[in-house]
Amino acid sequence: VQLQASGGGLVQAGGSLRLSCAAYGRTGALYAMAWFRQAPGKEREFVAAISRSGDSTDYADSVKGRFTISRDNAKNTVYLQMNSLKPEDTAVHYCAARRTYYSSRSYTGEHEYDYWGHGTQVTVSS
């Protein structure tokens, strides 16, 4: 499967962005999906994950209550709605996919994902 992320940009603190990740090549509904991010000089970190069916989600503590992950399996697309953005959210955001038998399981470990898209830059100014 190939993943294409989009929706990044420059926004002021307190603003919102919605990232999209489209899956191509295989049926997206077979894959659990997630978003990770990497800030300059830092390691890549987990942001949010969603199960195949969409009924299970996980979030990093730093984004809980501000970010929402969702998916539209008919469109093979996963979204990350980011609200109340902070300068510390500035990073390249990556989407990832893992083929799984389990429809209601989400995965938070970077090593658990097999497919990665090119990142999309999110910059939050203070």
PyMOL commands that set and color helices and strands:
alter all, ss='L'
color gray80, all
select helices_A, chain A and resi 28-30+87-89+110-112
alter helices_A, ss='H'
color red, helices_A
select strands_A, chain A and resi 2-6+9-12+17-24+31-38+45-50+57-59+67-72+77-82+91-99+115-116+120-125
alter strands_A, ss='S'
color yellow, strands_A
deselect
rebuild
show_as cartoon
